[in-house]
Amino acid sequence: MKYLLLIYEDEKARARYTDSERQKISGEYLRLTEEMKQSGKYQGGNPLQPTSTATTVRVSGDKPLVIDGPFAETKEQLGGYYLIDATDIDDAIKIAAKIPAARTGSVEVRPIMEM
């Protein structure tokens, strides 16, 4: 079954990381991604640009309303995602727990609705 692992972290806290902390965490992400590729569970994934680069679109009637930034102010922001093919929810949770941001933020595990 496919799952989306949505990675949330405080952007302001992440911006305060030292270069060595950033390198260490990047290495952890690279190793985890390689591990998932080797096991056949990796389906895709990307880090996201900061929320300051986001645009939110709403439609009222037939008119689009375009707003700079994220939809809501939150403590943690969506920073990236992995799309995985896991055996079951327990397997997906096990993988989510290996994501470095799970230590400082949170990882939402969401099943993909097959169409």
C-alpha positions as CSV (number, residue, x, y, z in Angstrom):
1,M,0.0,0.0,0.0
2,K,1.2,3.5,-0.8
3,Y,1.7,6.1,1.9
4,L,2.6,9.8,1.9
5,L,5.0,10.7,4.7
6,L,4.5,14.5,5.2
7,I,7.4,16.0,7.0
8,Y,6.7,19.0,9.3
9,E,9.3,21.0,11.1
10,D,9.8,24.5,12.5
11,E,11.4,26.5,9.6
12,K,12.8,29.1,12.0
13,A,14.5,26.5,14.2
14,R,15.9,24.7,11.1
15,A,17.3,28.1,9.9
16,R,19.4,28.3,13.1
17,Y,21.2,25.0,12.4
18,T,25.0,25.2,12.0
19,D,26.6,24.0,8.8
20,S,27.8,20.8,10.5
21,E,24.3,20.1,11.8
22,R,22.8,20.7,8.3
23,Q,25.4,18.3,6.8
24,K,24.8,15.7,9.4
25,I,21.0,15.8,8.9
26,S,21.4,15.9,5.1
27,G,23.5,12.7,5.3
28,E,20.8,11.0,7.4
29,Y,18.2,11.9,4.7
30,L,20.5,10.6,1.9
31,R,21.1,7.3,3.8
32,L,17.4,6.8,4.5
33,T,16.5,7.6,0.9
34,E,19.1,5.1,-0.3
35,E,17.8,2.5,2.2
36,M,14.3,2.9,0.9
37,K,15.4,2.7,-2.7
38,Q,17.3,-0.5,-2.0
39,S,14.3,-2.1,-0.3
40,G,11.9,-1.1,-3.1
41,K,9.8,1.1,-0.8
42,Y,10.8,4.5,-2.2
43,Q,8.4,5.9,-4.8
44,G,9.4,9.5,-4.7
45,G,10.0,12.5,-2.5
46,N,11.3,16.1,-2.3
47,P,12.1,18.8,0.1
48,L,10.1,21.9,-0.3
49,Q,11.1,25.6,-0.6
50,P,10.3,27.7,2.6
51,T,6.7,28.8,3.2
52,S,7.8,32.3,2.3
53,T,7.9,31.2,-1.4
54,A,4.4,29.6,-1.2
55,T,1.2,30.9,-2.8
56,T,-2.3,29.8,-1.7
57,V,-5.2,29.8,-4.1
58,R,-8.9,29.9,-3.1
59,V,-11.8,30.2,-5.4
60,S,-14.9,32.2,-4.4
61,G,-17.7,31.8,-6.9
62,D,-15.7,31.7,-10.1
63,K,-12.9,34.1,-9.1
64,P,-9.6,32.9,-7.9
65,L,-8.1,34.6,-4.9
66,V,-4.3,34.3,-4.7
67,I,-2.6,34.9,-1.4
68,D,1.2,35.0,-0.7
69,G,2.4,32.5,1.8
70,P,0.9,29.4,3.5
71,F,-2.8,28.9,4.3
72,A,-2.4,29.2,8.0
73,E,0.2,30.2,10.6
74,T,1.4,27.1,12.4
75,K,4.2,26.1,14.7
76,E,5.5,23.5,12.2
77,Q,5.5,23.9,8.4
78,L,5.4,21.2,5.7
79,G,9.0,20.9,4.6
80,G,8.9,17.9,2.3
81,Y,7.6,14.5,1.7
82,Y,8.3,10.9,0.8
83,L,6.0,8.7,-1.2
84,I,6.5,5.1,-0.2
85,D,5.1,1.6,-0.9
86,A,4.9,0.0,2.5
87,T,3.7,-3.4,3.5
88,D,1.1,-1.9,5.9
89,I,0.6,1.0,8.3
90,D,3.1,-0.5,10.8
91,D,5.8,-0.6,8.2
92,A,5.0,3.0,7.1
93,I,5.2,4.1,10.7
94,K,8.6,2.4,11.1
95,I,9.9,4.2,8.1
96,A,8.5,7.5,9.3
97,A,10.2,7.1,12.6
98,K,13.6,7.1,10.8
99,I,13.0,10.5,9.2
100,P,15.3,13.0,11.0
101,A,12.6,15.6,11.3
102,A,10.5,13.2,13.4
103,R,12.9,14.0,16.3
104,T,12.4,17.8,16.1
105,G,9.0,18.1,14.4
106,S,6.5,15.5,13.2
107,V,5.8,13.1,10.3
108,E,2.2,12.6,9.2
109,V,1.6,9.1,7.7
110,R,-1.3,9.3,5.2
111,P,-2.5,6.4,3.1
112,I,-2.9,7.1,-0.6
113,M,-6.4,6.6,-2.0
114,E,-6.1,4.3,-5.0
115,M,-8.2,5.6,-7.9
